[in-house]
Amino acid sequence: MSLLQSSVRAVLALCTVLASTAWAAPLAVVDTVQAPAWLTRGGQVLPLTPGMEVKDTDRINTGANARAYIKLAEGSTVKLGENTQFVFYSEMKQPSDHFRGVLEIAKGAFRYTTGLLGKLKTRDLSVRVGVSTIGIRGTDVWGRAHEAEDMAVLIEGKVEMSRGSESMLLDKPLIQCRVPRDAAMLPLEKIDMSTLESLARETEILPGDGALAKGGRWKLMLGESDNQASALALYDRARNAGYAARIKVSKQAEAHVYTVHLPGFASQAEALAAAPRLKASIGVDATPGK
């Protein structure tokens, strides 16, 4: 093989790799965020923001009164409640009709919901809830990991909850399974709809909660300065607190003006709803704008 042929083959191989990378769909993506929340990857901590890709071993933490929705490539949504610690595990190179992965809830509440398209796909997916494991079979399930006990509530479909050699099958709606940390698994219990609604609210983002979403055109204006250092200090303070702030640089007369803002709200009302949390966190009176 000539040197030219070797070079051509090397270029073609590189193009193939680049093309597959460019077209590879992410395994999971952040859909909606009620800040504050953070993503940790390789020791780097970033504020969680809609559209952010979630990769193997990524850790997501939500703060007080926070929520986050994660969309999986197989069509399901993972909803995280406040003060929740979540780790995503999947080493698939390309999402397909058969999705494999592990969702770990070390602390806090979650809800896993399969969409209509997701129900048509097969999956090898489990959720670690504290020291227990929930086997997912295309379903809607709510759960919580707590220092005293782990629990799961079946909303639709079928799941199996296990710990060591113990296991229980949940195959009827509104069935609750509780697993005390220092005792045997408790018998399954039936719960009523009002109890489910109360639990679901812990992981649900409702209109007026002040959440960030993809395509949101409203923003909160955190501050404006002609001093780059002070603008960067405010930017860092907001992001460290779990708010995905950005900086816009404009020129006015002979000076540069730095505007720190938090984008991604669907409406002025959503931006206003988030303002008090932002002030409590970093002491800034933010105002809505476009």
C-alpha positions in Angstrom: 0.0 0.0 0.0 1.4 3.4 -1.0 1.9 6.3 1.4 -0.9 8.1 -0.5 -3.3 5.2 -0.1 -2.5 5.0 3.6 -3.1 8.7 4.0 -6.4 8.5 2.2 -7.6 5.6 4.3 -6.6 7.5 7.5 -8.5 10.5 6.4 -11.6 8.4 5.6 -11.4 6.7 8.9 -11.2 10.0 10.7 -14.1 11.4 8.8 -16.1 8.3 9.8 -15.3 8.8 13.4 -16.2 12.5 13.2 -19.4 11.9 11.4 -20.5 9.3 14.0 -19.7 11.7 16.8 -21.5 14.5 15.2 -24.6 12.5 14.6 -24.5 10.6 18.0 -27.5 11.6 20.0 -26.9 12.2 23.7 -28.0 9.5 26.2 -29.7 12.1 28.4 -30.4 15.8 28.3 -31.5 18.3 31.0 -35.0 19.5 30.0 -36.3 21.8 32.7 -34.6 23.3 35.8 -36.0 25.0 38.9 -32.7 26.3 40.2 -30.5 26.0 42.2 -29.0 22.9 40.8 -25.6 21.7 39.8 -23.9 19.1 37.5 -20.5 17.6 38.5 -18.3 16.0 35.9 -14.7 15.1 36.3 -14.3 17.3 39.4 -15.8 20.3 37.6 -19.1 21.7 39.1 -21.4 23.6 36.7 -24.9 25.1 37.3 -27.5 22.9 35.7 -29.1 24.4 32.6 -31.7 23.2 30.1 -30.1 21.6 27.0 -27.1 20.4 28.9 -26.0 16.9 28.0 -25.9 14.3 30.8 -23.1 11.7 30.4 -22.0 8.5 32.1 -21.1 9.1 35.8 -22.4 12.7 35.8 -23.7 13.7 39.2 -26.7 16.1 39.6 -27.5 17.8 42.9 -30.6 19.9 43.4 -30.8 22.6 46.2 -33.6 23.7 48.5 -37.0 24.2 46.8 -35.4 23.0 43.5 -36.5 20.5 40.8 -34.9 19.2 37.6 -36.3 17.1 34.6 -33.9 14.8 32.8 -34.9 13.4 29.4 -33.5 10.0 28.6 -32.8 8.9 25.0 -35.2 6.0 25.3 -38.1 8.4 25.7 -38.5 8.6 29.5 -38.2 11.5 31.9 -36.6 11.4 35.3 -37.9 14.1 37.7 -35.8 15.1 40.6 -37.1 16.8 43.8 -35.3 19.2 46.1 -32.1 18.3 47.9 -31.7 15.3 45.7 -28.4 13.6 44.7 -28.6 11.8 41.4 -26.0 9.9 39.4 -26.4 8.7 35.8 -24.6 5.6 34.5 -24.7 4.4 30.9 -21.8 3.5 28.7 -23.8 3.1 25.5 -22.0 4.6 22.5 -25.3 5.2 20.6 -28.8 5.3 22.0 -31.0 2.6 20.4 -34.4 1.0 20.9 -32.8 -1.1 23.7 -31.5 1.3 26.4 -29.2 0.2 29.1 -28.3 2.1 32.2 -28.5 2.7 36.0 -30.0 5.7 37.7 -28.8 6.2 41.3 -30.7 8.3 43.8 -28.4 8.5 46.8 -30.7 11.0 48.6 -34.0 12.7 47.9 -37.1 12.0 45.7 -37.5 11.1 42.1 -40.2 10.1 39.6 -39.5 8.0 36.5 -42.1 8.3 33.8 -42.1 6.5 30.4 -43.7 8.4 27.5 -45.9 6.8 24.8 -42.9 6.2 22.5 -40.8 4.9 25.4 -43.4 2.2 26.1 -42.7 0.7 22.7 -39.0 0.3 23.4 -37.1 -2.3 25.4 -34.8 -1.3 28.2 -32.4 -2.7 30.8 -32.7 0.0 33.3 -32.7 0.0 37.1 -32.9 2.7 39.8 -30.8 2.5 42.9 -32.7 4.1 45.7 -30.4 4.4 48.7 -29.6 0.7 49.5 -32.5 -0.7 47.4 -32.9 -1.3 43.7 -36.0 -0.8 41.5 -36.2 -2.8 38.3 -37.8 -0.7 35.6 -40.1 -2.4 33.0 -41.6 0.6 31.2 -43.6 2.3 33.8 -44.4 5.3 36.0 -42.9 5.1 39.5 -42.2 7.6 42.3 -39.5 6.9 44.9 -37.4 8.4 47.7 -34.1 7.6 49.4 -34.0 8.7 53.0 -31.6 7.9 55.8 -34.4 6.0 57.7 -35.9 4.1 54.7 -36.2 3.8 51.0 -39.6 3.7 49.3 -41.3 3.4 46.0 -44.9 4.0 44.9 -46.1 2.4 41.7 -48.3 4.8 39.6 -48.6 2.7 36.4 -47.0 -0.4 35.0 -44.9 -2.9 37.0 -41.6 -2.7 39.0 -39.7 -5.0 41.3 -38.1 -3.5 44.4 -35.2 -5.4 46.0 -32.6 -5.3 48.7 -30.1 -8.1 48.9 -32.1 -11.4 48.9 -35.4 -9.6 49.6 -37.7 -8.5 46.8 -41.3 -7.5 46.2 -43.2 -7.1 42.9 -45.4 -4.0 42.6 -47.9 -4.7 39.8 -51.0 -2.7 40.8 -51.4 1.2 40.8 -51.1 3.1 44.0 -49.1 0.4 45.8 -46.3 1.5 48.1 -43.2 -0.4 49.1 -41.1 0.7 52.1 -37.7 -0.6 53.0 -36.4 0.5 56.4 -32.6 0.7 56.6 -32.4 -1.3 59.8 -35.3 -3.8 59.3 -36.9 -6.2 56.8 -38.9 -4.9 53.9 -42.4 -4.0 55.1 -45.6 -5.5 53.5 -47.0 -3.6 50.5 -49.5 -0.9 51.3 -52.3 0.7 49.3 -52.3 4.5 49.2 -55.0 6.9 48.1 -54.9 9.5 45.3 -54.5 12.5 47.7 -51.3 10.9 49.1 -50.0 10.3 45.6 -50.7 13.9 44.7 -48.8 15.1 47.7 -45.8 12.9 46.9 -45.8 13.8 43.2 -45.7 17.5 44.1 -42.2 16.9 45.6 -40.9 16.2 42.1 -43.3 18.2 39.8 -42.6 21.6 38.2 -45.8 23.5 37.8 -46.5 26.8 36.0 -45.5 29.6 38.2 -42.7 27.7 39.9 -40.1 29.9 38.2 -38.3 27.2 36.2 -35.9 27.5 33.3 -36.8 25.7 30.1 -35.3 25.3 26.6 -36.4 28.2 24.3 -37.4 30.5 27.2 -37.1 34.1 26.0 -37.4 35.9 29.3 -34.5 36.5 31.7 -33.6 38.0 35.1 -31.3 40.9 35.0 -28.8 40.4 37.9 -26.7 43.5 37.4 -24.9 45.8 35.0 -21.4 47.3 35.3 -18.7 49.0 33.3 -16.2 47.2 35.6 -15.3 43.8 34.2 -14.0 42.4 37.5 -17.2 43.3 39.5 -19.3 41.8 36.7 -17.3 38.6 36.7 -17.6 38.4 40.5 -21.4 38.6 40.3 -21.4 36.0 37.5 -19.3 33.6 39.5 -21.4 34.1 42.6 -24.6 33.3 40.8 -23.1 30.2 39.1 -21.5 28.9 42.2 -25.0 29.2 43.9 -26.5 26.9 41.2 -27.9 29.6 38.8 -26.6 29.4 35.1 -25.9 33.1 34.7 -24.4 34.6 31.6 -22.6 37.8 30.7 -23.5 40.1 27.8 -20.9 42.6 26.7 -22.0 45.8 24.9 -20.4 49.1 24.1 -21.8 52.4 25.3 -19.9 55.5 24.2 -16.3 54.7 24.9 -16.9 52.1 27.6 -17.8 48.4 27.6 -20.8 47.5 29.7 -21.1 44.0 31.2 -24.6 42.8 31.9 -25.1 39.7 34.1 -28.4 37.8 33.5 -30.1 34.5 34.0 -31.9 33.5 30.7 -34.4 30.7 29.9 -37.8 31.7 31.5 -40.9 31.0 29.4 -42.6 34.2 30.6 -42.3 37.3 32.8 -44.3 35.6 35.5 -41.8 32.7 35.6 -38.9 35.1 35.9 -40.6 37.0 38.7 -41.3 33.7 40.6 -37.6 32.9 40.6 -36.4 36.3 41.7 -37.0 35.8 45.5 -35.0 32.6 45.5 -32.2 34.3 43.7 -32.2 37.2 46.2 -32.2 34.8 49.1 -29.3 32.9 47.6 -27.0 35.7 46.5 -28.6 38.9 47.8 -29.4 40.4 44.4 -32.7 42.2 43.4 -33.1 40.8 39.9 -35.6 42.2 37.5 -37.2 40.5 34.5 -36.5 41.5 30.9 -36.1 40.2 27.4 
